[in-house]
Amino acid sequence: MKTLVTINGKSIELRFDPDETLLHTLRNHGYTEVKSGCEEGECGACLILLNGKAVNSCLIFTATLKNDNILTAAGIGTLHEPHIIQQAFVDCGAVQCGFCTPGMVIAGYALLQDNP
Ligand code: FES
């Protein structure tokens, strides 16, 4: 199957199996900043913004997407121009092992989008 979406501002055609979750589709297309943790909606490591709303990508079937807008942690800042939330994680040494950090950055970003 295939669908067209926008990921981090770029139009992308995703190819996927009918029963595939968005988590695995994103990772299969190179968006490895979206981490695979529990795969049952508990840990938040796979958090992304889908049409501006924070969702666990492990709970979304890719087949339900069409012309949707996806933002991952890699889409809100770069290594040389990090988003203020990413910079705050660095400044505070908040990365710990780093595995869940992209999900926590997205959670913080979503919080500030809703509560500026
Ligand atoms: Fe844990 Fe998605 S992988 S919530």
Residues whose N, C-alpha, C, O or C-beta is under 5 A from the ligand:
A	BS01	FES	K35 S36 G37 C38 E39 E40 G41 E42 C43 G44 A45 C46 N56 C58
